[in-house]
Amino acid sequence: MHGWLIIDKPVGLGSTQAVSAVKRALRIAGAAKVKVGHGGTLDPLASGVLPIALGEATKLAGRMLDSDKVYAFTLAFGTQTTTLDTEGEAIATSDVRPTTAEIDAVLPRFTGAIAQVPPAYSALKVGGQRAYDLARAGEKVVLASRDVTIHSLTREGDDAADTSLDQVTLVAHVSKGTYIRSLARDIAQALGTVGHVTWLHRVKAGPFALAQAITLDKLDAAAKASALEPLLLPLRAGLDDIPAFTLTPDQAGALRQGRVLDGIAADDGLVFACTGDTPVALAEVEANQLRVVRGFNL
């Protein structure tokens, strides 16, 4: 069991709980014990795509954290909360409601490279402590601005341009480190009002999309039927943006021993090195040399 289970995480469940659900499913199915980890935290109030890595795929989980994500979210205007979502208490209100035309006009300001201040209620560390722990204790949390990239930001719906909206649903394709709650806060402020996120759904994480995701009910049913393997995506699925590189058996043996291969006729960059159908390593070509970045024990 080396590969990926893509979970359609429901609201109310944390990422760690989703990992526990997969471990439980493996036990029920009688599968061999393997490492299990998630490829990117998804808050309990958020739903959607959560990649779960099994076995040797856990070596790629860190790379998944660095990947782009796509979110759909609803921004409700008129109230800002401490947490910038429905969990917090109201700290600011406004009677201003933007029109669709005003929203469409402001979105380009939040597309491309932008500076963003993360929410006080986040897992970032301040002086060795989690920001949300300090915020919940009533301490003032000041986080530094960070640079992120919003690759695209679009509005859903076809409302008339002069219609004032109490809320709007947006879809954002973002780089790692982007906080959707902060993005929503800043959009509302740019529109002369305040707001908070009422719905957040991840539709893509790295190469994994919602169409590949399974519900926990489907996971449980498959486990009870000892039919988890058909749901498992191969280890290679987490590297679909990286070209494959075919090794000879001798080259594969050398890489497994940590040796550097010379005389490699390939462009510089990462490759997925394999022999036949067996993954050997995530490797890097540089100046006609091939060296291991992450080796797979398969």
C-alpha positions as CSV (number, residue, x, y, z in Angstrom):
1,M,0.0,0.0,0.0
2,H,2.3,2.7,-1.3
3,G,0.4,5.7,-2.9
4,W,-2.3,8.2,-2.3
5,L,-5.8,8.2,-1.0
6,I,-7.6,11.5,-1.8
7,I,-10.2,12.2,0.8
8,D,-13.1,14.6,0.3
9,K,-12.9,15.9,3.9
10,P,-16.1,17.0,5.5
11,V,-16.6,20.1,7.6
12,G,-15.9,19.4,11.3
13,L,-13.0,17.0,10.8
14,G,-9.4,18.0,11.3
15,S,-6.6,16.7,9.0
16,T,-5.1,14.6,11.8
17,Q,-8.5,13.0,12.3
18,A,-8.7,12.2,8.6
19,V,-5.3,10.5,8.8
20,S,-6.7,8.5,11.8
21,A,-9.7,7.5,9.7
22,V,-7.4,6.1,7.0
23,K,-5.3,4.2,9.5
24,R,-8.6,2.7,10.9
25,A,-9.7,1.7,7.4
26,L,-6.3,0.0,6.8
27,R,-6.8,-2.0,10.0
28,I,-10.3,-3.0,9.1
29,A,-9.2,-4.1,5.6
30,G,-6.4,-6.2,7.2
31,A,-3.7,-4.3,5.2
32,A,-0.1,-4.3,6.2
33,K,0.9,-1.5,8.5
34,V,2.4,1.5,6.7
35,K,3.2,5.1,7.5
36,V,0.3,7.5,6.8
37,G,0.4,11.3,6.6
38,H,-1.5,14.1,5.0
39,G,-0.3,16.4,2.2
40,G,-1.5,19.8,3.5
41,T,-3.5,20.8,6.5
42,L,-7.2,21.6,6.0
43,D,-9.0,23.4,8.9
44,P,-12.0,21.7,10.5
45,L,-14.3,24.4,9.1
46,A,-13.0,23.8,5.6
47,S,-13.9,20.9,3.4
48,G,-12.6,19.3,0.2
49,V,-9.5,17.7,-1.2
50,L,-7.1,16.3,1.4
51,P,-4.3,14.0,0.0
52,I,-3.3,11.2,2.3
53,A,0.0,9.6,1.6
54,L,0.6,5.9,2.4
55,G,3.9,4.1,2.7
56,E,6.7,5.5,0.5
57,A,4.4,8.3,-0.7
58,T,4.8,9.9,2.7
59,K,8.3,10.9,1.5
60,L,6.5,13.2,-0.9
61,A,4.1,14.8,1.6
62,G,6.4,17.7,2.2
63,R,6.5,18.5,-1.5
64,M,2.7,18.5,-1.5
65,L,2.7,21.2,1.2
66,D,4.6,23.4,-1.2
67,S,2.2,22.9,-4.1
68,D,-0.4,25.3,-5.4
69,K,-4.0,25.0,-4.2
70,V,-7.4,26.0,-5.6
71,Y,-10.2,27.0,-3.2
72,A,-13.8,28.0,-3.6
73,F,-15.0,30.2,-0.8
74,T,-18.0,32.4,0.3
75,L,-17.2,35.9,1.6
76,A,-20.1,37.4,3.7
77,F,-20.1,41.1,3.9
78,G,-21.0,43.2,7.0
79,T,-19.3,41.5,9.8
80,Q,-15.6,40.8,10.6
81,T,-14.8,38.2,13.3
82,T,-11.8,37.5,15.4
83,T,-11.0,34.3,13.4
84,L,-12.1,35.7,10.0
85,D,-14.6,32.9,9.7
86,T,-17.8,31.7,11.4
87,E,-16.1,30.4,14.5
88,G,-15.1,33.7,15.9
89,E,-16.8,36.6,17.6
90,A,-17.8,39.8,15.8
91,I,-15.3,42.6,16.1
92,A,-16.4,45.0,13.4
93,T,-19.6,45.7,11.4
94,S,-20.5,47.7,8.3
95,D,-23.7,48.5,6.4
96,V,-21.8,48.8,3.1
97,R,-22.7,46.1,0.6
98,P,-20.7,46.1,-2.7
99,T,-22.2,45.6,-6.1
100,T,-21.1,42.9,-8.4
101,A,-19.4,45.5,-10.6
102,E,-17.4,46.8,-7.7
103,I,-16.3,43.3,-6.7
104,D,-15.3,42.5,-10.3
105,A,-13.3,45.7,-10.5
106,V,-11.4,45.1,-7.3
107,L,-10.4,41.4,-7.9
108,P,-7.5,42.2,-10.3
109,R,-5.9,44.1,-7.4
110,F,-5.6,40.7,-5.6
111,T,-4.3,38.8,-8.5
112,G,-0.6,38.1,-9.0
113,A,2.1,38.7,-6.4
114,I,0.7,40.3,-3.3
115,A,1.7,41.0,0.3
116,Q,-0.6,39.4,2.9
117,V,-0.8,39.5,6.7
118,P,-1.8,36.0,8.0
119,P,-4.7,35.7,10.5
120,A,-4.0,36.0,14.2
121,Y,-5.8,32.7,14.5
122,S,-3.3,30.6,12.5
123,A,-0.8,27.8,13.2
124,L,2.2,30.1,12.6
125,K,4.6,30.4,15.5
126,V,5.3,33.6,17.5
127,G,8.1,33.3,20.0
128,G,7.8,29.5,19.9
129,Q,4.1,29.4,20.5
130,R,1.2,28.9,18.0
131,A,-0.4,32.2,17.1
132,Y,-3.9,30.8,17.7
133,D,-3.0,29.8,21.2
134,L,-1.8,33.3,22.0
135,A,-4.9,34.8,20.4
136,R,-7.3,32.5,22.3
137,A,-5.4,33.5,25.5
138,G,-6.4,37.1,24.8
139,E,-2.9,38.2,23.8
140,K,-2.4,40.6,20.9
141,V,-0.8,38.8,18.0
142,V,1.1,40.7,15.3
143,L,2.3,38.7,12.4
144,A,4.6,39.8,9.7
145,S,3.4,40.4,6.1
146,R,4.4,37.7,3.7
147,D,4.6,37.5,-0.1
148,V,2.2,35.1,-1.8
149,T,0.9,34.6,-5.4
150,I,-2.7,34.5,-6.4
151,H,-2.6,32.9,-9.9
152,S,-6.3,33.6,-10.6
153,L,-9.3,35.0,-8.7
154,T,-12.8,34.8,-10.2
155,R,-16.3,35.4,-9.1
156,E,-19.0,32.7,-9.4
157,G,-22.5,33.7,-10.5
158,D,-24.0,36.0,-13.2
159,D,-25.6,38.6,-11.0
160,A,-26.4,42.0,-12.6
161,A,-23.6,44.5,-12.4
162,D,-25.6,46.9,-10.3
163,T,-26.8,44.3,-7.8
164,S,-25.6,44.8,-4.2
165,L,-24.6,41.6,-2.6
166,D,-24.7,40.3,1.0
167,Q,-22.2,37.7,0.1
168,V,-20.1,36.5,-2.9
169,T,-18.5,33.1,-3.8
170,L,-15.0,33.3,-5.3
171,V,-12.6,30.8,-6.7
172,A,-8.9,31.3,-6.0
173,H,-5.8,29.5,-7.4
174,V,-3.1,30.3,-4.9
175,S,0.5,29.6,-4.0
176,K,1.7,27.9,-0.8
177,G,1.4,30.0,2.3
178,T,-1.8,31.9,1.2
179,Y,-4.5,32.3,3.8
180,I,-8.0,32.5,2.2
181,R,-9.4,34.1,5.4
182,S,-6.8,36.9,5.0
183,L,-7.6,37.3,1.3
184,A,-11.3,37.6,2.1
185,R,-10.7,40.2,4.8
186,D,-8.5,42.3,2.5
187,I,-11.0,42.1,-0.4
188,A,-13.8,43.3,1.9
189,Q,-11.7,46.2,3.2
190,A,-10.8,47.2,-0.4
191,L,-14.6,47.4,-1.1
192,G,-15.1,49.7,1.8
193,T,-16.7,47.2,4.1
194,V,-15.8,44.2,6.3
195,G,-16.4,40.5,5.9
196,H,-15.6,36.9,6.9
197,V,-15.5,33.5,5.3
198,T,-18.7,31.4,5.8
199,W,-17.7,28.5,3.5
200,L,-14.3,27.2,2.3
201,H,-13.9,24.3,0.0
202,R,-10.6,23.0,-1.5
203,V,-11.1,21.8,-5.0
204,K,-7.5,21.0,-5.9
205,A,-4.3,20.4,-4.0
206,G,-1.2,20.1,-6.2
207,P,-2.1,17.5,-8.9
208,F,-5.1,16.1,-7.0
209,A,-8.6,17.3,-7.9
210,L,-12.0,16.9,-6.3
211,A,-13.0,14.3,-9.0
212,Q,-10.4,11.9,-7.6
213,A,-11.5,12.4,-4.0
214,I,-13.6,9.8,-2.0
215,T,-15.9,10.4,1.0
216,L,-15.1,8.8,4.4
217,D,-18.3,6.7,3.9
218,K,-16.8,5.2,0.7
219,L,-13.5,4.7,2.4
220,D,-15.2,2.8,5.2
221,A,-17.3,0.7,2.9
222,A,-14.2,-0.2,0.8
223,A,-12.3,-1.2,4.0
224,K,-15.1,-3.5,5.2
225,A,-15.1,-5.1,1.7
226,S,-11.2,-5.4,1.8
227,A,-11.2,-3.3,-1.4
228,L,-9.0,-0.4,-0.6
229,E,-6.4,-0.9,-3.3
230,P,-8.6,0.1,-6.2
231,L,-9.1,3.5,-4.5
232,L,-5.3,4.0,-4.1
233,L,-3.6,6.2,-6.6
234,P,0.0,5.3,-7.4
235,L,3.0,7.0,-5.9
236,R,3.6,8.5,-9.3
237,A,0.3,10.4,-9.1
238,G,1.9,12.9,-6.7
239,L,4.6,13.7,-9.3
240,D,2.6,14.1,-12.5
241,D,4.3,17.4,-13.2
242,I,7.7,15.8,-13.3
243,P,9.0,13.8,-16.3
244,A,9.8,10.2,-16.0
245,F,13.3,8.9,-16.4
246,T,13.9,5.2,-17.2
247,L,16.8,3.5,-15.5
248,T,18.7,0.4,-16.4
249,P,18.9,-2.2,-13.6
250,D,22.5,-1.3,-13.0
251,Q,21.7,2.4,-12.8
252,A,18.8,1.7,-10.4
253,G,21.1,-0.4,-8.2
254,A,23.7,2.5,-8.1
255,L,21.0,5.1,-7.2
256,R,19.7,2.9,-4.4
257,Q,23.2,2.9,-3.0
258,G,23.3,6.7,-3.1
259,R,25.7,6.9,-5.9
260,V,25.7,9.8,-8.5
261,L,25.2,8.7,-12.1
262,D,27.4,10.5,-14.7
263,G,26.7,11.0,-18.5
264,I,23.0,11.5,-18.2
265,A,21.5,12.8,-21.4
266,A,18.6,14.8,-20.0
267,D,17.6,18.4,-19.3
268,D,18.5,19.8,-15.8
269,G,15.7,19.5,-13.3
270,L,13.8,16.9,-11.2
271,V,12.9,13.6,-12.7
272,F,10.9,10.6,-11.6
273,A,13.4,7.8,-11.9
274,C,12.1,4.3,-12.3
275,T,13.0,0.9,-13.7
276,G,10.1,-0.7,-15.5
277,D,7.1,0.0,-13.4
278,T,9.0,0.3,-10.1
279,P,9.7,3.8,-8.7
280,V,13.3,4.2,-7.6
281,A,13.7,7.8,-6.7
282,L,12.8,11.4,-7.1
283,A,16.1,12.6,-8.6
284,E,17.7,15.7,-10.0
285,V,19.6,16.0,-13.2
286,E,22.3,18.7,-13.1
287,A,25.2,19.1,-15.6
288,N,24.6,15.5,-16.9
289,Q,24.7,14.0,-13.5
290,L,21.8,12.3,-11.7
291,R,21.6,12.3,-7.9
292,V,18.8,11.1,-5.5
293,V,16.6,13.7,-3.9
294,R,14.2,11.2,-2.2
295,G,14.7,7.4,-2.6
296,F,11.9,4.9,-2.5
297,N,12.3,1.5,-0.9
298,L,10.2,-0.5,-3.4
